[in-house]
Amino acid sequence: MSTDEMWSIGELAEHAGVTVKTVRFYSDRGLLPETDRSGGGHRRYGPEALDRLRLIRSLRTLDLPVPEVGRVLEKEDALEDAVARQLRELGSQMAALRWREAALQLLQDCTPGERADRLRLIGAVGTPPSTAALARFWRGWLPPRLPARLVTVIVDQAVPQPPAAPTPAQVLAFARLHAFASGPCPNTGHPVARRPEPDYRPDVLFDGLIEAYALAAPDVRGARPPRGGEALDCFVSAHARARGVRDTAVFRRELGVQLASELRIDDYWRLTAVVTGSPDPTPGATDAWLCAALSSRAG
């Protein structure tokens, strides 16, 4: 290439519409290799440097970090991975902004007397919010020595994911849920964890409850009154098999009395329903429906 076809750093900057400082910055980081040096030691660039500089600027416009730009310039298929990473990061940033906007609206719309309490609740939750406290709550609430696969299923069903575009009411519900889960575990854990029977099988119980909840869900979703049927039979059978006894009328009466006296966490499920905004019933709502069905049939 003749010297007539090469540009000084100032000429390249002028052609690209950038400052000399910008060209020097990318040159010093190896993103814009110089073609030659003049007799006085000044950098010289060929016309291809203009295309490369424009590509660099396009990538930087997408907010790709300089090291990421370097990887893309070295390897063409690195662009797809870089774009995917950038989209994930942008999605997280947008979720945080939506959450913050709803939280600010929540504070704006409340009375002065409510503001301090709501600010305290919101301040305890990260942005975007994490469900780690809720997962820890459930791992402490569940009976010990449950199989890992069963714990995973229960936690996945019990822990609501914060909505991507929450309403102020959902922000408040999640903040209250976070406060509930971050406090002391109510009465040291799930009632099943306090069973004195040495042969009690909580894994059998929870496997059966998952099935019973699925069977009862259509009735709960349709707001039908509690009733007997396959879902209730499955529910009672789960309790009976966990204890190694038969499902009898006497057992049903005793079970109804026992379940009516046990600690419930209905506030958790009420808040969960607000957070999800889903028409599908929570496990807690389904359990309450089945307990009511058992009570009505046993009576």
LINFENBEL-V291258 format. One record per backbone hydrogen bond with DSSP energy under -0.5 kcal/mol. NH is the residue of the N-H (numbers start at 1). CO is the residue of the C=O. E is the energy in kcal/mol with one decimal. If there is no record, write none. Layout:
BEGIN
((NH & CO & E) (NH & CO & E))
END
This chain:
BEGIN
((5 & 2 & -1.4) (6 & 3 & -1.1) (7 & 45 & -3.7) (9 & 43 & -0.6) (12 & 8 & -2.5) (13 & 9 & -2.0) (14 & 10 & -2.1) (15 & 11 & -2.5) (16 & 12 & -2.2) (17 & 13 & -1.2) (18 & 13 & -2.3) (23 & 19 & -1.7) (24 & 20 & -2.6) (25 & 21 & -2.2) (26 & 22 & -2.1) (27 & 23 & -2.1) (28 & 24 & -2.9) (29 & 25 & -1.0) (30 & 27 & -1.8) (31 & 26 & -2.1) (32 & 26 & -1.1) (35 & 44 & -2.2) (36 & 44 & -1.7) (38 & 42 & -3.0) (41 & 38 & -2.3) (44 & 36 & -2.3) (45 & 7 & -2.9) (47 & 5 & -0.5) (49 & 46 & -1.8) (50 & 47 & -1.4) (51 & 47 & -0.8) (52 & 48 & -1.9) (53 & 49 & -2.5) (54 & 50 & -2.3) (55 & 51 & -2.1) (56 & 52 & -2.5) (57 & 53 & -2.4) (58 & 54 & -2.0) (59 & 55 & -2.4) (60 & 56 & -2.5) (61 & 57 & -2.0) (62 & 58 & -1.1) (63 & 60 & -1.9) (64 & 59 & -1.8) (69 & 65 & -2.3) (70 & 66 & -2.3) (71 & 67 & -1.8) (72 & 68 & -2.1) (73 & 69 & -2.4) (74 & 70 & -1.7) (75 & 71 & -1.9) (78 & 75 & -1.6) (79 & 76 & -1.7) (81 & 77 & -0.8) (82 & 78 & -2.2) (83 & 79 & -2.7) (84 & 80 & -2.2) (85 & 81 & -2.5) (86 & 82 & -2.2) (87 & 83 & -2.5) (88 & 84 & -2.1) (89 & 85 & -2.3) (90 & 86 & -2.7) (91 & 87 & -2.6) (92 & 88 & -2.1) (93 & 89 & -2.2) (94 & 90 & -2.7) (95 & 91 & -2.3) (96 & 92 & -2.0) (97 & 93 & -2.1) (98 & 94 & -2.6) (99 & 95 & -2.3) (100 & 96 & -2.4) (101 & 97 & -2.5) (102 & 98 & -2.3) (103 & 99 & -2.3) (104 & 100 & -2.4) (105 & 101 & -2.2) (106 & 102 & -2.1) (107 & 103 & -1.8) (108 & 104 & -2.3) (109 & 105 & -2.3) (110 & 106 & -0.6) (114 & 111 & -1.0) (115 & 111 & -1.3) (116 & 112 & -0.6) (118 & 114 & -2.3) (119 & 115 & -2.6) (120 & 116 & -2.0) (121 & 117 & -2.1) (122 & 118 & -2.8) (123 & 119 & -2.4) (124 & 120 & -0.9) (124 & 121 & -0.6) (125 & 122 & -1.6) (135 & 131 & -2.3) (136 & 132 & -2.4) (137 & 133 & -2.1) (138 & 134 & -2.1) (139 & 135 & -2.1) (140 & 136 & -1.6) (141 & 137 & -2.1) (142 & 138 & -2.4) (146 & 143 & -0.7) (150 & 147 & -0.6) (151 & 147 & -2.2) (152 & 148 & -2.4) (153 & 149 & -1.7) (154 & 150 & -2.5) (155 & 151 & -2.9) (156 & 152 & -2.4) (157 & 153 & -1.8) (158 & 154 & -2.2) (159 & 155 & -2.2) (160 & 158 & -0.7) (166 & 163 & -0.6) (171 & 167 & -2.1) (172 & 168 & -2.3) (173 & 169 & -2.4) (174 & 170 & -2.5) (175 & 171 & -2.4) (176 & 172 & -2.3) (177 & 173 & -2.3) (178 & 174 & -2.8) (179 & 175 & -2.1) (180 & 176 & -2.4) (181 & 177 & -2.7) (182 & 178 & -1.8) (183 & 179 & -0.9) (183 & 180 & -0.7) (188 & 185 & -2.0) (189 & 186 & -1.9) (190 & 141 & -3.9) (193 & 190 & -1.7) (194 & 191 & -1.6) (195 & 192 & -1.6) (200 & 197 & -1.2) (201 & 242 & -2.3) (202 & 200 & -0.6) (205 & 201 & -1.8) (206 & 202 & -2.8) (207 & 203 & -2.0) (208 & 204 & -2.0) (209 & 205 & -2.5) (210 & 206 & -2.2) (211 & 207 & -1.4) (212 & 208 & -2.5) (213 & 209 & -3.0) (214 & 210 & -1.7) (215 & 211 & -1.8) (216 & 212 & -2.1) (217 & 213 & -1.7) (219 & 216 & -0.7) (220 & 216 & -2.1) (221 & 217 & -3.1) (222 & 218 & -1.9) (223 & 220 & -1.5) (224 & 219 & -2.7) (233 & 229 & -2.5) (234 & 230 & -2.4) (235 & 231 & -2.2) (236 & 232 & -2.8) (237 & 233 & -2.5) (238 & 234 & -2.0) (239 & 235 & -1.5) (240 & 236 & -2.6) (241 & 237 & -3.1) (242 & 238 & -1.7) (243 & 239 & -1.0) (243 & 240 & -0.7) (244 & 240 & -0.9) (245 & 240 & -2.4) (248 & 246 & -1.0) (252 & 248 & -2.3) (253 & 249 & -2.0) (254 & 250 & -2.4) (255 & 251 & -2.8) (256 & 252 & -2.4) (257 & 253 & -2.0) (258 & 254 & -2.3) (259 & 255 & -2.9) (260 & 256 & -1.7) (261 & 257 & -1.0) (261 & 258 & -0.8) (262 & 258 & -0.7) (262 & 259 & -0.6) (268 & 265 & -0.7) (269 & 265 & -1.4) (270 & 266 & -2.5) (271 & 267 & -2.4) (272 & 268 & -2.2) (273 & 269 & -2.1) (274 & 270 & -1.4) (275 & 271 & -2.4) (276 & 272 & -2.5) (277 & 273 & -2.0) (286 & 282 & -2.2) (287 & 283 & -2.5) (288 & 284 & -2.3) (289 & 285 & -1.9) (290 & 286 & -2.2) (291 & 287 & -2.5) (292 & 288 & -2.2) (293 & 289 & -2.2) (294 & 290 & -2.5) (295 & 291 & -2.4) (296 & 292 & -2.4) (297 & 293 & -2.1) (298 & 294 & -2.7) (299 & 295 & -1.8))
END
